[in-house]
Amino acid sequence: MGFAILQRLAQMIFVMFGISALVFLIFFATPGSDPAARIAGRNASQETIAAIRTEFGFDRALPVQYAIMMKRLFVTQDLTSFVNRGMRIVPQVADAAPVTLSLVFGAAVLWVIGGIVVGVLSAMSRDTLLDRGLMIVALIGVSMPVYWLGEVMNLITQSRFHDTWLFSWVPALGYKPLFEDPVGWFKTLIIPWCTLAFLYIGLYGRVLRATLVEAYQEDFIRTARAKGLSPTRVMLRHALRTSLIPFVTMFGLDFGALVGGSALLTEVVFGLNGVGRLTYQALLNLDLPMILGAVMYASFFVVLANAVVDIVYVLIDPRVRGS
């Protein structure tokens, strides 16, 4: 087990190196792209461009440029924006990361609990009115775009019914740090959490139901029933545990992507200045160092989430331990 974890961590480092090299080559070494000209701006003289190229090391070999860039990003952490000169990349990403992490962590708790509840109830009441009703609600959740649902939630909580007792506690759009104002942090994020989680509750609930229905056809479930175990025990101790593998796989992929910036639409709708919004602005301005920093941050969480998923496999399914 310990060796497998160390091996997985070594793979993470190798993958991160490959991603950093690929991103560097795409944005800094593509034929026709000149970062020095981008920094100098329009109508800059050749002398100015040459001076910038020397200052940032763009006149040196590509491996040397890559080493300098990685050193400034990870070691000295003094890599600055090409658009807003003097603005450091690492502090900007570090300031935006808690916003995105708070949003995604809270939504993940809701959609995991909600997805399991919907999937288990639907599977246990298969082909009944409750099953059909839950699947219809889940399909509605999957079909609604998060930006549309977010705007509807803002219309209800911030405008139409904000003065009523039901939503008078909802603060203005934005973000409050957890350690400065825990209550305010919770209040500003509860509506975004529900909005982001609603889509995934429907998706995960439908997938889990299908997996549970398939698991009930397996021999070990028939054996458990033949032993006289209660339906609840058969579901929770046998069927659910083995059916969580696709659930966990989806969670690892979705969580890593959302933390990495895929929650952009939710951040924009609710005025949250997270990593997604930071990355979007960097792409609009073609701010190459900021793009590099945001991509490295996102890839770290995606790779980390996949490594954690591999470890969780061993814990929830004994069949994986011997493979």
N, C-alpha and C positions, 0 to 999 in steps of 0.2 A: 504493500500500500504506500509506504513512504517513498520507495524507489519510483513508483508510478507517478507520484505527485512531483518529485524532483524532475523526472523526465518531462512531465507536462510543462513545468516552469521553464525548462531549457528550450522546449519547443516555442513557448511564448516569446522568449527573447529572440529566437531566430526569426519568428514571424514579424515581430516588431522591427527588426533590422531590415527585413525585406520590404516592409511597407514604407519605412522611412526612405530607403534608397529609391523605391519606385516613385514616390511622391516627389522627391527631389529631382529625379530625372525628368518627370513630366513637366514640372513648372519651371525648372531652372536650366535644363539642358536640351529642351526641345528645339530643333532647328528653326531659326527665325525669331525666337524669343530672346530678348535682351533685358534682363532685370535692371541693368544700369540705366538703360534708356527709360524704363518705367519709373525709376526713382527720380531721374533728372527732370521728368515732365516734358510737356510739349515745347517744341521750338528751342530745346536746349542745344548748346554748342557742342561740337565734338570734343573740345577740351574739357568741358564739364562732365560729359559722359565718361571720358577716359579717366578723369580724376575719381569719379564715383566707382568705376570698375576697379581701380587700384585700391581704393579705401575698403571696399567690401570683399576684395579678394576674387572678383569675377574674372580676373586676367590670369588666374592660376589653373592648374589641371583640375579636372572634375573631381577626382578623389580627394584632393586637398580642399576644394570648395565644400564638398560634402562633410568632411571632417570638421572644418571650421564652423559650418552651420549647426551640426549636431552638438559641438562643444558649446556654442553660444546659446543653444536651446536648452540643453540638459545640465551642463556643468556650471558655466558662469551665469547662465540665465539672463544675459544682457541683450538677447536678440530683440531688435526693435522693429516696429512697423515701417513698411516702405511708404505708406500713405500718410500716417500721422507720425512724423519723425519725433523720436524721443519716447514714444509709448511702447513699453516693453510687452512682449507677447505673453510670457509666463504669468505675470500678475493679472493680465486681462483674462486669460483662460481660467486662472485660479479664482477670480472674482465671479465669473459666470458659472463655474462648475457647481457650486452649492445650490444655485437656483434650479438647474436642470436635475441634479441629483434629488433634491427635495421633491420636485414635481413627479419624477419617475418612480421613486421609492414609494411614495404614498399611493400613487395610482396602481403600482404593482401589487401592493398588499390588497387593495380592493378587488383587482381583477383576478388574482389567484383565489381568494376566498370565494368571490362571486362565481367564478368559473367552475370551481369544484362543487359548490352547492347546486348550481344549475345542472351540471353534468350528472351528479349523483342522483338528484331528485328525478331528473328526466329518465335516467336509465332504470331506476327502481320502479317508476310508474310507466313503464314502456307501453305505448299504444293506448294510453288513457287521455282524458281531456287535459289533465295537468301536463303531461308530456308534450302534447301538441301546443298548448298555450306557452310553455317555456320555450319551445323551439321557435315559435312565431316571434316572441319578444327578442330572443337571441338573434334571429335573422334581421329584425328591425335594427338592433344595435350594430350589427355588422354592416348594414347598408347605409347608415347615416355618416356622412363626412364629419370629421372631428371639428373642422372650422365652422361648419353650419351649426352643429350642436352647441359649440362654444358661443357663437353669436346669439343663439336662442337663449342659452343660459344667462348671458349678460343682459339680454333684453328683459328677462324675467326678474333677475336678482338686482340689477343695477338701475333699472328704469321703471318698468311698469309696476312692480310690486315691492320696490325697495323700501317704501315708507310703511309697509305693513309689518305686523309683528313677526311674520314668517321669515322675511329676509332683511329686516332692519339691521341685523348684526353683520351683514356682509360688508366688508370694507371696500374702498375704491380699488381699482385694478392696480396691480403692482406686486412687489415682493417685500416682505419684512424678514430680516435674518432671524434664524431660530434662536440663537443664544442672546440676542438683544431683546426680543419680544416673542416668546414661545406661543402665547395666545394669539397674537396678531399673525404670526407665521402660519398657524393652523387655519385661522379664519380666511386668510388670503388664498390658501391653497386648496381648501376643501371642495370648492366648485370646480377648479381645474382638475383635481384628482378624479372626481366623479365623471367629468366630461371625457377625460382620456381613458378612464377604466371601462366606460360603458361599451365601447367598441370591442375591447378585448374580452370582456365577460361573455358577450355573445359568441365570439369566435372560439374561445377556449371551452365554453360550455358545450358547444356543438361537437367539437373534436373529442372531448372527454366522453360524452355520451356514446358516440360511435365506437370508441375504443372499449368502453365498458360492455356494450352490447356484444361486441366480438369476443371479449374475454369470457363472457358467460357461456360461450359455446365450448370452452376448453375443458379438458378432462379433469384438471385439478379443481375446477369449480364444481363439477359433478361429484367428485370425491368429497369435497367439503360439505356439500349438501347431504350426501349419503351418510355422513357421520352425524347428522342431526344438528349442525350448527345453525344458528338463527340467520335469517336473511340479512340483518344488519351486520353481523359478524362476517358473513361471507363477503359482503360488499366491501367493508372497510379494511378487513385484515387480508383479504386474498385478491379480489377483483380490482379494487382501487389501486392497491400498491403496484401491481404489475402494469396497470393501465396508465400510470403517471409518466412513463418514459416519453411518449410523444408530447405530453403536456410540458414536461421539463425541457425538452428540446426546443419547443416553440418559445417557452419563456426565456431561455438563454439567448436565443437569437433576437427576440423582440426587445428584451430589456437592454442588451448591449447596444442595439441600434438606437433606441430611444435616448439612452444616456449619452450616446455619442452625438446626438443632435437631431435625430429624426422627430423629436417632439417640437419641431420648429413651429408648426401651425398652431399648436396649443399655446406655445410661448407668445406668439404674435397676438393671438386673440385676447389673451389675458394680460398682456403688458408685462411679460416676464423676460428680463434680459438674460437669457440663458445661453448655453453654448450654441444651440441651433441658430438663434438670432445672430450671435456673434459670427458664426461661420457664414451665414447668408450675407451679412454686410461685407465680410472680407471677400467673398466671391464677386459681389457687385463692384467692389473697388479694385479687384484683382490684387489684393494685398497678400503677396506670396508668403512672407513669414507667418502671418496670421493664419493663412490657410494651412501651412505646414504644421503649426502648433495645434490647431483644431483637429486636423486629421490624425495626428499622433495621439491626442487625447482620446478621440473617438475609437481608434483602433485598439488602444489599450483596454478599454472597457469591453469591446466586442470580443477580443481574445481572452480576457479574463473571464467573461461570462461563459464562454465555451469551455474553458478549463474547469470552472466550477460545475458545469453541467456534467462533464465526464466523471467528476468525483461523486456527484449526487447519484449517478447511475449505479455506482457500486453500493451505495447505501440503501437504495430502494428496491433493487432487483438482485437477488442472490445469484441469478444465472449469469450475470455479467462478471462476477468475481472470479470465476474459473476460466474466463476467456482471455 
